Amino acid sequence: MQSIETYDFTGKRAIIRVDFNVPLNEKLEVTDDTRIRAAIPTIKKVLEKGGSVVLMSHLGRPKKGPEDKFSLKHIIPTIEKRLGVKVDFAGDCMGEEAAKKAAALKPGQVLLLENLRFYAEEEGKPRGLKDDATDEEKAAAKKAVKASQKEFTKKLASYADVYINDAFGTAHRAHASTALIAEYFPNDKMFGYVMEGELKAIDKVLESPSRPFTAILGGSKVSSKITIIEKLMDKVDNLILGGGMTYTFMAAQGGKVGSSICEPDQFETALSILKLAKEKNVKVFLAEDALCADDFKNDANTKVCPSNDIPDGWEGLDIGPKAMEAFKQVILTSKTILWNGPVGVFEMPNFAKGSMAVAEAIVEATKNGAYSLIGGGDSVAFINQYGMADKVSYVSTGGGALLEYMEGVELPGVAAIRK
Ligand code: AMP
């Protein structure tokens, strides 16, 4: 496997799969450029070493070909500002112009391709199927897009001499630009710095954690976190379970949860998690109390209740003060911390206090020498929103990819480079 540190880029064109899937406002301006900033070191490295760069990414979820609101042209000023280099643009990643511009690249130059997902071939999924399509029609459409995906991938590969994958956020997808393209560069493919950093951070936490190791898992549902909970059971000393999941655990044990989010079909699972934890000597911490609301609104009336005794008409939207204190104590005595998922409905400021207490404890533990990894879209959004990103050890850029990697799934984007 090649490395970006040692590879000789002199006179070479590198096609880099970046994750420029950034949020845009109604004026189509970038509102959070974290992902663009993350990609800069890799791009700069290639340019500094005498190479040129073709950037490719997706933006949003276009489902019917080109649409202005999903055009990557809107983010060019932000890339140029962060990179300090002019960025040329090819308005159709498969067009004649893209091929010509890529072929003419000189060392130090950068070309950005238009949104790859304007083509169904990027994801390899058929589009425009009628609702009443038969199974045969669906199969035929799938076969057709898979066949043209080969041409699509080959054409992208023809733009460059070397392939770099730096998009961790899409590494769990076997798309043209994230995995399939690697086959055209058997000896000239590598990870960028974002990918390298992500894999190193996760491996550090999972393979050689300093102890005690505490995982804090929040979010809304048990069902979406069950695989990761089971996987972590073999690794952690403490498991803090917060967020909407709390009430499924409480109800499964006979508690009253009012109108809190609750998944009765997960009761068995919740009970088996608690049993497994006992067997494996993992301490599980569930919130003892909850900040409850009489409506799913920021300005609803609130009161603190035991998490297993919530009156009808009330729902737990955040952890309560006792839980905050208990979680804080566990976090402060940990040497390795993994946080995925807010412990309350943090989008409403009145129910963000629990997640804030967790974040502050993680920051303090990190200051005292613990290694902290924050992963998953919502906890990362939280950490960024409150300007705490540089006060923890590592903030992952991947949500789904991070969870799947932690669950032990071989990510296609990672495998394609390592193979
Ligand atoms: P996830 O995508 O599974 O990590 O879930 C994140 C979402 O969980 C956020 O949008 C939170 O608002 C939501 N969440 C956290 N705590 C609760 C709760 N007590 N009730 C309902 N939703 C919650």
Residues whose N, C-alpha, C, O or C-beta is under 5 A from the ligand:
A	BS01	AMP	G218 G219 S220 K221 S224 G243 G244 I261 G316 L317 D318 G341 P342 V343 G344 V345 F346 D378
